[in-house]
Structure formats: C-alpha cells, structure tokens
Amino acid sequence: MRRLAFGALHMDAERFEKMLVGDFLDAMGGYNEAELERLKPIAELIRTSTALLWNLQVDRNSKRNARELWPFPWDE
C-alpha cells in the first residue's frame, strides 16, 4: 500500500500516515478510474488495428467489426 501511495498517488509519508483507510481506498479507486480512462484510447487503437488486419486475412463471410472481434467491458 505504501508503494502505491508514494509512487502512484504522490503522497509523502506524513500524509499517508495521517490518512484514514476509507480515504486511502477512495484515492485508490480514483487512481484506478483515471488509469482506465488513460488506457481506453490505447486499447481502442489496438483493437481497431487488430480488426483491420483480421479483415484483410479472411474471406467476406468471416469479416468482423472491432467490437465483435474483441469486446471490451466499456462497450456495453
């Protein structure tokens, strides 16, 4: 937990030691949400590239759009 607090959340030791557990869990949740939003465009780019390469290799009946080929949790 200290590594996450110091490295990812940029806290110093004093702030971390005074923080309540619930506040730390909220900070971790916020960090995880921000990381997901940062990674979404990268994942979309990889998925689109993969779908394009897939569709180049298969016949017309096997072609798929990117969401059919590789669904992500945020597609729903």
N, C-alpha and C positions, 0 to 999 in steps of 0.2 A: 504494500500500500504506500509505503514511503517513496518508493521509486516512482510510482505514478504521480504522487503529489509533487515531488520535487522536479521530475523530468517533464511530464506532460502538462501538468496544471501550473507549473512555475511557482510553486509555493516555497516559502522559506521554512526552516524548521520551527520557528516560533509560531507562525500562523498555523502550521499543520498540527502542532501540539495543542493549541487552544481550540481547534475546530471540533465541533460535535460530530458524532458518527453520521447522523442523518444529513448534516450539511455536506460532509465529505461524499456521501453516496449521491446526493443531488449534483455535486460538482462532477463526479464520475459519469453520471447519466448525461449531463450536458456535454461533457467532452465526447462521449460515445456518439451522441446525436450529431455533433459538429463533424466528427470524423466520417460518419456515414454520408453526410451531405458533401464532404470533400471528395469522397471516393466514388460517388454516384456517376459523375460525368466520365470518369476514367473507365468505370465498368461498362457504361453505355457505349463508349468508343470501342472497347474491346469486343463487346457483343455485336455491334454493328459490323465491325471488320470481319469477325468470325462468320457472321451470316452471309456477307458478301462473298467470302472465299468458299463457303459451303455451296452457295447457289451457283458458283462458277463450275463446280465439280460434278454436280448431279444433273439428272435429266429434268425435264419440265414438271413431271408429276411429283418429284421429290423436293421441289423448292419450298423453302420455309421463310417466313419473315423472322426478324430478330427475336421478337417476343415468343414466338412458337418454338424456335430452336433452343433458346436459353432464357427461360423465365426468371425474373428477379422478384424478391419479396415486395418491392415497392411498385410493381406493375399492377397490382390489384387495387 
